[in-house]
Amino acid sequence: MKFINYLESITGIGMYPLVSLIIFVAFFALVTLYVINGNKEHFEKLRNLPINENK
């Protein structure tokens, strides 16, 4: 028996791809909002970390 036959026999298996897509889109949206609305001074400090090793 192939693996796909096992998955087809599970009740409600079609819900998992939808749930994982929703979680991915929500995470991506939250990270995007964090970057857009984030503290610009903090991001500037992080951007210069490889250059300014003394800070």
C-alpha positions as CSV (number, residue, x, y, z in Angstrom):
1,M,0.0,0.0,0.0
2,K,1.4,3.4,-0.9
3,F,1.8,6.2,1.6
4,I,-0.8,8.4,-0.1
5,N,-3.4,5.7,0.5
6,Y,-2.7,5.9,4.3
7,L,-3.2,9.7,4.2
8,E,-6.5,9.4,2.2
9,S,-7.9,7.0,4.8
10,I,-7.5,9.6,7.7
11,T,-10.6,11.5,8.4
12,G,-10.1,15.3,8.2
13,I,-6.6,15.1,6.7
14,G,-7.4,18.0,4.3
15,M,-7.5,20.4,7.2
16,Y,-3.8,20.2,7.9
17,P,-2.5,21.9,4.8
18,L,-5.0,24.7,5.3
19,V,-4.0,25.2,8.9
20,S,-0.3,25.2,8.1
21,L,-0.9,27.8,5.4
22,I,-2.8,30.0,7.8
23,I,0.0,29.7,10.4
24,F,2.7,30.6,7.8
25,V,0.8,33.6,6.4
26,A,0.1,34.9,10.0
27,F,3.7,34.5,11.0
28,F,4.9,36.2,7.8
29,A,2.4,39.1,8.3
30,L,3.5,39.5,12.0
31,V,7.2,39.6,11.1
32,T,6.5,42.1,8.3
33,L,4.5,44.4,10.7
34,Y,7.3,44.1,13.2
35,V,9.9,45.3,10.7
36,I,7.7,48.1,9.4
37,N,6.6,49.4,12.8
38,G,9.8,48.5,14.7
39,N,12.2,50.9,16.5
40,K,14.4,52.3,13.7
41,E,17.2,53.1,16.1
42,H,17.3,49.5,17.3
43,F,17.5,48.2,13.7
44,E,20.3,50.7,12.9
45,K,22.2,49.4,15.9
46,L,21.8,45.8,14.7
47,R,22.7,46.8,11.1
48,N,26.1,48.3,12.3
49,L,27.0,45.4,14.6
50,P,29.5,43.7,12.3
51,I,31.2,47.1,11.7
52,N,31.2,48.4,15.3
53,E,32.4,45.6,17.4
54,N,33.0,47.8,20.5
55,K,29.3,48.7,21.1
